[in-house]
Amino acid sequence: MTKGPGPGAQAAPEQAKPARSVGRPRTIEAAHASLAQLLTLIRSGRATTRLELEHEAELGRAVVADRLAILEALGLVEEGDLGQPGRGRAPRHLQFRSNAGALLVAALDRSSIAVGVADLAGRLLVQHHEAADLGAGPAVILDRLTTLLLWLMEDHGGKPAIWGVGLALPGPVGTDGSEAGTPLALETLEEWARLDLVSEMVLRFGAPAWVQSRTQMMTMGELRSGTGAPDMLFVNLGHTITAGVVSAGRLHRGAQGVAGMIGHAPTGEDGAVTCRCGSRGCLEAMAGGDAIARSGQAAAQDGRSRYLADALARSGEVTAADVGHGAQLGDTFCAELMVRCGRLVGESLAPLVNLLNPSLVVLGGDVNASGDILLAAIREAIYRQAHPLVTRDLRILRSQMAGSSSLVGAAQVAADELFATEMLQGWVTLGTPRRLPDLLALANAARPPAVPR
């Protein structure tokens, strides 16, 4: 038997108990979490009836009924079709209202702008492409971007219906949303480096915004297009050469968010042109779009290619597309140049194929559209240089999405981020992310002070 303190003994001081929070924060937090949990289950299709939701969420019937009533009142879910009848009445399925809001998506390239509108499930509804010169500066390009996006939104609820913005940039983008290194692969566009594009998008559209590199957005577009694979390597062959890596269905961004800069891999060949990184013989400097155009222009000027000489006479310049067309039409110089570039790209990809063991390599970008000669040369080099075990079932395909992949990917990224657990819990009780306090604070801070009368 435990004895108490004897006569005259002092009682031991009681342990201080942790202060109990005042009010109902725990209840509110639980409500946020359960609302977000149920919406996620319905949106993903894992559970769409009340009984399934009770089982998956491990919540009582009354709690599920209460939370569903809130989600319906907020306009986030609605009743759908009747399911198959069991022992009793047929259950009513619930469905996520993907048209409750809209996502704006845009992709900037050195010479073009692409914009679109997607629903909250990340499905691209409408898109528009036009030529543009990013050298005109951020003010001109962003004003045009804003005009185009608001124009597209006229048929989708206007500005109040914008729930998120996904923006793809030509250059590498850090994990904090800032451009890494020289943005947009153009040293002449230094003013873009000083611009906080995330905040700029939030201020212009009043909704959360996410920025990633164009290649990473294109990778996500290929992954979600139905032809992608959980372990995939996407290669963007354009003015620059970059890659997107997907492992187990997830995009690998790296420590700083700039994974995939394969254009600066050494080729082992001597090059007269110094790469943007300061080295010589980089893949991008030897086989990128600018390198192809430069070699084609030289061949046109010294008479090695009649086809390119005619192209130079017509337009005053030779592009990588001209070289690709010449290769398809049988011009010897153009064909040999595309084979050489394809070999260099394939030899640079072979170590990555050995390292990552993807089931699919997708080739995209402007240079990739130049015909089968480049594709065949890349395939031959990969199969020759990589280990037979990793190439046994490897598929190497050309992208079929053309210029839409970056917009599709931006829509998927924006949807995934908007409905990520932590983000969703922050806005679900508000009914829309446009009411998030951080967004309102940023918008208020940007307003000019009132002029005293």
Secondary structure, 3 states (H helix, E strand, C coil): CCCCCCCCCCCCCCCCCCCCCCCCHHHHHHHHHHHHHHHHHHHHCCCCCHHHHHHHHCCCHHHHHHHHHHHHHCCCEEEEEECCCCCCCCCEEEEECCCCCEEEEEEEECCEEEEEEECCCCCEEEEEEEECCHHHCHHHHHHHHHHHHHHHHHHCCCHHHEEEEEEEECCCECCCCCECCCHHHCCCCHHHHCCCHHHHHHHHHCCCEEEEEHHHHHHHHHHHCCCCCCCEEEEEECCCEEEEEEECCEEECCCCCCCCCHHHCECCCCCCCECCCCCECEHHHHHCHHHHHHHHHHHHHCCCCHHHHHHHHHHCCCCHHHHHHHHHCCCHHHHHHHHHHHHHHHHHHHHHHHHHCCCEEEEECCHHHHCHHHHHHHHHHHHHHCCHHHHCCCEEEECCCHHHHHHHHHHHHHHHHHCCHHHHHHHHHHCCHHHCHHHHHHHHHHCCCCCCC
